[in-house]
């Protein structure tokens, strides 16, 4: 396709955002919804025209701007999947804000459209400074959404979110400047193949890790996330959990692993250690939460630890599993935040103890909520199972102790999610205001139904999501293989696994 579809996907929401600022509330809602649906169609066109097994970078655009800086866009299968996640969730976020947001609607819709443009820019940028501009600018609309339309303690949460994510990124910018001077290029695909010295990689890795670990968010720099989630409006939480956290994982796949393979191997145990602590500690913290949003926010930290462990397992199952965990978590946690928002709009409280017995007066709601609870727990047949299973299989090959700790995270995950579901949905319906709550409206069903479809589609047929990424994961593995830190289950290079021999050397 010679048509500059990626540029169009970035500029169209920017244009619509400007329109939203100057029209009435209702017109702004429709403008935002129409634009996000057009972007979803464009995203589907990207997927339909993406050539699996074709060149690694497709839909590329390049125009020099000044000096070494250029407007360079292009996507591989990994970026394609994350762009699809963004354009899929965005119309749902606009729909979720339809009745909940009543003041300054135009500015609110503009902030969401601006954020969509910047998210697509992050995943499509092929110039390292262009990536940095999109990556950092994405903070601004989210900061405004939390700070203006958030809860009672919103200013504190917005500042904390902004400062945490900004501090890590300043170090990354300095590292980028050094890399560009050293390699003589700002092109991300070229830098992904460039060999920095192992000493330099150790330090560059830390500089990039500082930024991406906060975005992920990894324990112990995760404390901004529960505050941001609790204070953000429902749609803000959906997009924060759904896409913004994935930028950290994308940074690992695009920068940390391919550009600094030796650095990644050197700091292997740091990441594994932090991730193992995160899985157990944040799951235990989630168990004692009284606020629904906080519980889901802590579960996000635990789920994102599966991503980091899978990526640093240095094998195909781990990396493909991490990608599926990111996509699944984007759908499932976004849906869980929508479920919380739906009952919050009716009763204006997120205290778990205030609810109970919703299965009686809101059976449709109870059904949707159950599907997402099961997907979060990782029930086979849902998207949550595939990613976590692959991620665990990969981490088991890297180190069996890591896999053991991860499994406790899955058990604890089942505990806190089922405990939440039991307290909210089952039990006695003895509170009058809860009994008076109406079941899902047509609009709310329309928001949740597409996510249910996607969750089952990914759980039953994950190949449609893995196929576009397979070649890119192969390229990444070829790059990091030489630096593999090895573990107790690491086999000698070139010898097939015992399991493969037993099955006639077949490739899984």
C-alpha positions, 0 to 999 in steps of 0.5 A: 500500500503506497497510501500513508495509512500510519500518518493518517491514523496519527493525524486524523484523531489530532484533527478531530481533537481540535474539532471537539474543542470548538463544538458542543458537548453532544457533537463532541461525543459523536465526533470522538466516537465516529473518529475512533470507529474510523481508526478501528476500521483503518486498524482492521485494514492494516491487519488485513493487508499485513503480509505474514512472512513478508518483510519485517517492517511494513507500511513504512514512511520516511520523510527527513525533517531536519538533521538526523531527525526524520518522520519515520513510521513503520510496523512489524507484527508486534506493533500491529497487535498493540495498535489493534489493541489501542484502536479496539479499546478506544471506541469502548472508552468513548462509549463508557464516558457517554453519560458519566462525563457531563462537564467539559465534554469537548476537552475530555473527548479531545484528550482521549483523541490526542492520547490515541494519536500518541499511542499509535505514534509510539508503536509506529515510530521508527526514529528513536527521537520520534518514539521519545516524543510520542512516548513522553507526550502520551503522559500529558492527556492522561495527566489531564484526564486524571487531574480534571475528571478524576476522583476526590484525591485526583491532583495528588494522583496526577502529580504522582503519575507524572513525576514517576513516569517523567523521572525515569524517562530523563535518564533514557533521553541521555542514553538515547543521545549517547547511542545516536552519537555512537551509532551515527543513526536515529533509525530504530531498525538500524539500532536494533542490529547495532552492536554496542560494547558489552560495558556500554550495554550494561549502563544503557540497559539500566537507563532504558529500564528506569523508564520502562519499569515505571511504565510497566509498572514493576515492583517497587516503582508501581506505587503510582498505579493504584492511586492513578487507577482509583482517581481516574474516571472509568475510561481513563482506567480502561486505557491506562490498564489497556494500553499505556502499561503496554508501552513498557512491555513494548519498550522491552521488546523494541529496545532492551532486548534487541539493542542490549542483549548482553545488558539484558543477560547481565541484569537477568536476575534483577528483573527475575527477582523483582518480577517474582517479588511482584507476583507474590507481594502484589497478589497478597496486597490485592487480597486485603483491598476494600476498594474494587479499583485498587484490587484490580490495579494491584492485580495488574502489577502481578499480571505485568510481572508475567510479561517481564519474566516471559520476555527475559526467559530468552526463548520463543514460548516466553516472548510469545507468551508475554505478548499474549499476556499483554494483549489479554491483560489489555482486554480483561483488565480494561473490561474489569474496570468497565464492570466496576465503573458500571456499578459505580455509576449507579451507587457512587461507591467502590467499597466492596462491602457496600455490595452483595447479591447482585446476581439477583437483580443484575443477572446480565451484569453478573454473567459478564463480570464472571467471564472477565473474572475467569479470564483474569484467573486464566481459565482455559478457553479464555485469553488469560490462559494462553498467555500465562501458560506460554509465559510459564512454559518459557520461564520453566525452561529458563529456571524452574524456581522462577516458574514455581514462584509464578505458579503461586501468583496464579493461585493467589490470582484465583483467590483474590478475583474469586473472593471479589466476585463472591462478595459483590455478586453472591450472598444476600441482597439485603441493602435497599439501594443495591436492590434498586440498581437496574441491570445493564442497559443496551449501551453497557452491553454494547461496550462489554460484548465485543471484549467478551468476543475478543477474550474467547477468540484469543483463548480458543484460536490464539494462532491468529494473534501469534502468526503476525508476530512469529517472524519478529519474535524469531528475529529477536531470538536470533539477536539475543540467543548469543547472550542467553544467560542460561538456566537449570533447564537450558539445553546445549545449543543445537540439541533438540529438547527431549520432548521434541525427540519423543514426538519425532523431532516435531516443532511445537 
